Amino acid sequence: MTYQPSTHPDQLSPDTVVVAAGRPARGHDAPVNPPIVLSSTYVGTGNVVDGDRAYGRYSNPTWDPLEDALSQLEGATLPGLVFSSGMAAVSAGLSLVPAGGVLVMPTHSYQGALVMAQELANRGLFSLRTVDIANTDEVIAALTGSGEKAADMLWLESPTNPMLEVADLHVLCRSAQAVGAIVVTDNTFSTPLVQKPLELGSDIVLHSVTKYLAGHSDVILGALVTSSAELRERLLHHRSIHGAIAGPFEAWLALRGMRTLALRIERSQASAVELANRLDAHDGVERVRFPGLASDPGHVRAQAQMNGFGSILCIEVAGGPDAADAVVDALRLWTPATSLGGVESLIERRRRHANEPDSVPANLLRLSVGIENLEDLWADLDQALGLALRGSADGAAREA
Ligand SMILES: Cc1ncc(COP(=O)(O)O)c(C=O)c1O
């Protein structure tokens, strides 16, 4: 049975697209869901050495519905490309920087992407300029080079992981295009339901599908989406030759998870706003970082370019890193684990990772708000922060 890209005559809204996209062609007894195709090669005919699909490293019918759905959601004109992980997609994206070129990247990009870029730069493949992505003037200066070579690629992530800085995507995409730089935007935190980087001028959108899109913390997968035939061809070539391809089962699970994306985002975004406001007023919290707070430096920008504020928030815990660890240890509902975007709420102190830059506060906890009952989430945070606060006060009294 062959999958056919959807040909809906109507302009469907994104919360319908997540449900309707990537379904098999309708027909008597046709399955409602796309099948999983497990085949490493495809039948060629006659003198043609290979069929159109040729070999399982180039193509798999199970990828197609997911790639079509991602393309529709991001507003692209070409199918997306799925990869074995978000980092495999990062690797393909970075392969577009020419030898001897210049890459501009946020200081607080996802640390894995930053480590990869730094390692490639250390090998002399290109030079890396890291910038405060919320500081538009600083980014434009890095793009133009201020007398040095202009940039070949601008890497965007907004809000950044984990500092939640908000970039002015439209202005930065325009500035990058003015110097001929390719723009790649990591849209993992927002998903296409919250932010559409292609519409704001980005050339390529990147996802760790592992997070919100798959949504159940049971899949590792990545994706790139572009409307440029030339860029897509180069990325497809990279995937085929470097071999970081998605397993059919993972691709199937990701599309299955995406069916509920709109409901999950609606619920977790609403809870994140409420939790951010309550945490902001809590004695155990020195600072909340969340673009949904009116006091947040990224609030106005986020309002202009996002449909909501996402459901990741960060808190800096009063009493320092030990108090932050005590909060994590005292939680009973929130799960202490890295990653984000699943149905279950996760929390972690980011600086426990050796690669996290020193500019990330040591007492910063990143919270990925899931879809549990809001009051249950709050009660757990409140009791854990209270315990940590009492622990810090007892420690200070003993020292006095
Ligand atoms: C913003 C962002 N981009 C990319 C990645 C890498 O994705 P993956 O873990 O699927 O390789 C992550 C992972 O945490 C991430 O948070």
The ligand as an ORCA input file, in Angstrom:
! r2SCAN-3c Opt
* xyz 0 1
  C      16.795     22.571     21.631
  C      17.371     21.220     21.324
  N      17.874     20.984     20.099
  C      18.404     19.786     19.765
  C      18.480     18.760     20.703
  C      19.101     17.451     20.313
  O      18.086     16.506     20.100
  P      18.235     14.910     20.325
  O      18.418     14.689     21.795
  O      16.957     14.388     19.768
  O      19.423     14.458     19.555
  C      17.976     18.966     21.981
  C      18.057     17.891     22.995
  O      17.879     18.126     24.183
  C      17.397     20.222     22.310
  O      16.902     20.487     23.528
*
